[in-house]
Amino acid sequence: GELEHRRVKHFYVRTNKNKFVHGIAKLQRRERILQRMREVNCERAAMRDAQPPVETEDLRPSLHFIDQDPLPHCSPEDHYQMSSSQKHYWDVSSWLGKNRNDQATKNFLPRLKDHILGHLSGLAYDGDETLFTAAERNSVVIINNRIYRHKVLRVNYTTYNLRRAQDSLNPCTHADIMVLARDQEDSHPYWYARVIGIFHTNIRYMRQGACPAIKRVDFLWVQWFARDITAPAGWAAKRLPRVGFYDGNDESAFGFLDPDLVIRGVQLIPAFQHKHTSTLLGPSIARQAADKDEDWDWYCVNMSVISH
């Protein structure tokens, strides 16, 4: 009819007027394809609306790179810097309930309170958290039951050639750190750990004689490496020190660390010949999603000096 005739004229003006029949045919075909795509998209949208919502909450401590966690310039006089933002937080009881079958969260809250009490008491860190009684743990009140997650920890340190430098640590891409060893029987001077989460919490210490003011406590949740003492290492052996994760059931596998004790980040090289293992730890939020619930069996500690 007349409307179809007008439609052809509409296509005609969009051609180059040269071999316009072929041009009109191409335009009509393109219109049919776009119409079909529109119909398919509408069908998919209707199917999505009909399905129940899927739980997509990521329970890992690390923040996504698009998450905003303001961190202004850091004074070189400060050993470390952590954001003061309180935007990203968890209700610790609710979060632990969702991860109750995860080996990494076993005794999370009692061990966290032991760490905080050791910090408040001024106890020197020796690698083992002092165990406090239930009554002493109850004296630490976590305000609103919240722990606050952070994206980055900055650490200022002095390089081997006495220059100032800074490491930007995060659980996703630069998570391995070194601290001074506290084992007098081991000649190796450092301990190594992987940062699982960067946190702070606000607490009130209700012990008799203590000021009940609210105090901020910064802490790192870490997974410790054990050094392979059977593998020759060092300058004389011409081998890099070799480390691997503790078994997930070991009490030393996970812990908390004061950020002020971190010396700097460290580069750990997977020992490729030993491949992956999933026997040390079951499915856990301690790993990143890209790890697919596996760990490298061993890592080599890179001792070369890297200039950033």
Order of alpha helices (4+ residues) and beta strands (2+ residues): alpha-alpha-beta-beta-alpha-alpha-alpha-beta-beta-beta-beta-beta-beta-beta-beta-beta-beta-beta-beta-beta-beta
